[in-house]
């Protein structure tokens, strides 16, 4: 299954509590909560290039499944992690106590991040 494509954010669950737990200031959270960001995924075998555009902010991350990589987070912080594939349609990793799972379901991506008891979900649709 190829994950390549452009996906636009449709809706989010628990955005504000999750971003507060990550340490983002309230003004940044308020600006970011209504932006319908676009994610572009380019997959070449086990190598992925991900570009996330939210308003004027652009984050670019590249990784190869099973190999250590450095990812830039929404906060601007960079973390080292290893991303694994689970089954045919899930990418999973853990960093800084956050479990991140990206599930591809047809033309929809569900990205779930769990920090403690806060579960943040983003639903994006292929455009």
C-alpha positions as CSV (number, residue, x, y, z in Angstrom):
1,X,0.0,0.0,0.0
2,X,1.4,3.4,-1.0
3,X,0.8,6.3,1.5
4,X,1.8,8.9,-1.1
5,X,-0.5,11.8,-1.6
6,X,-1.8,15.2,-0.3
7,X,-4.2,15.2,2.7
8,X,-6.1,18.1,4.1
9,X,-7.0,18.3,7.8
10,X,-10.8,17.8,8.3
11,X,-11.2,17.8,12.1
12,X,-9.3,17.4,15.3
13,X,-10.2,16.0,18.8
14,X,-8.5,17.2,22.0
15,X,-6.2,19.7,20.2
16,X,-6.1,22.3,23.0
17,X,-5.5,20.0,26.0
18,X,-2.8,18.1,24.0
19,X,-1.0,21.2,22.9
20,X,-1.1,22.6,26.5
21,X,0.4,19.3,27.7
22,X,3.2,19.7,25.1
23,X,4.0,23.2,26.5
24,X,2.7,25.4,23.7
25,X,1.5,28.9,24.8
26,X,-2.2,29.7,24.7
27,X,-1.8,32.3,21.9
28,X,-0.1,29.8,19.6
29,X,-2.7,27.2,20.5
30,X,-5.6,29.6,19.6
31,X,-3.9,30.5,16.3
32,X,-3.3,26.9,15.3
33,X,-6.6,25.3,16.3
34,X,-8.6,26.4,13.2
35,X,-5.9,26.0,10.6
36,X,-6.8,23.3,8.0
37,X,-3.2,22.2,7.4
38,X,-2.1,20.1,4.4
39,X,0.2,17.1,4.6
40,X,2.1,15.8,1.6
41,X,3.6,12.3,1.8
42,X,6.0,11.0,-0.8
43,X,6.8,7.3,-0.3
44,X,9.6,5.5,-2.1
45,X,9.8,2.0,-0.7
46,X,10.5,2.3,3.0
47,X,11.6,5.9,2.7
48,X,9.1,8.7,3.4
49,X,9.3,12.4,3.0
50,X,6.6,14.3,4.8
51,X,5.8,18.0,4.4
52,X,3.2,19.6,6.7
53,X,2.0,23.1,5.9
54,X,-0.1,24.9,8.5
55,X,-0.7,28.5,7.6
56,X,2.8,30.0,7.2
57,X,4.5,27.2,9.1
58,X,6.1,24.4,7.1
59,X,7.6,21.3,8.7
60,X,9.6,18.8,6.6
61,X,10.6,15.4,8.0
62,X,12.2,12.5,6.2
63,X,12.6,9.0,7.6
64,X,13.2,5.4,6.6
65,X,11.2,2.7,8.4
66,X,13.2,0.9,11.1
67,X,16.1,3.4,11.1
68,X,16.7,6.2,13.6
69,X,15.7,9.6,12.4
70,X,15.3,13.2,13.6
71,X,11.8,14.6,13.5
72,X,10.7,18.2,13.9
73,X,7.6,18.5,16.2
74,X,4.8,21.1,16.0
75,X,6.6,22.9,18.8
76,X,9.7,23.3,16.7
77,X,11.6,20.9,18.9
78,X,13.6,18.1,17.2
79,X,13.5,14.5,18.6
80,X,15.3,11.3,17.6
81,X,13.0,8.2,17.1
82,X,12.5,5.1,15.0
83,X,9.3,4.7,13.0
84,X,8.0,1.2,12.4
85,X,5.2,-0.1,10.2
86,X,2.5,-2.2,11.8
87,X,0.4,-4.3,9.5
88,X,-0.3,-2.9,6.1
89,X,-1.6,0.6,7.0
90,X,-0.1,1.9,10.3
91,X,3.1,3.8,11.1
92,X,4.0,3.9,14.8
93,X,6.6,5.6,17.0
94,X,7.2,6.8,20.5
95,X,9.1,10.0,21.5
96,X,9.2,12.1,24.7
97,X,6.5,9.9,26.3
98,X,4.2,10.4,23.3
99,X,2.9,7.4,21.4
100,X,2.2,8.4,17.8
101,X,0.2,6.3,15.3
102,X,-0.7,7.2,11.8
103,X,-3.4,5.0,10.2
104,X,-4.2,5.0,6.5
105,X,-7.8,4.0,5.7
106,X,-8.6,4.5,2.0
107,X,-8.5,8.2,1.4
108,X,-8.4,9.1,5.1
109,X,-5.5,9.4,7.5
110,X,-6.2,9.2,11.2
111,X,-3.2,10.5,13.2
112,X,-3.5,9.6,17.0
113,X,-1.0,11.0,19.6
114,X,-1.3,9.9,23.2
115,X,0.4,11.7,26.0
116,X,-0.5,10.3,29.5
117,X,-4.3,10.2,29.5
118,X,-4.8,12.8,26.7
119,X,-5.6,11.3,23.3
120,X,-5.3,13.8,20.4
121,X,-6.7,12.8,17.0
122,X,-6.4,14.5,13.6
123,X,-8.5,13.3,10.7
124,X,-7.3,14.2,7.2
125,X,-8.7,13.4,3.7
126,X,-6.9,12.9,0.4
127,X,-7.2,16.0,-1.9
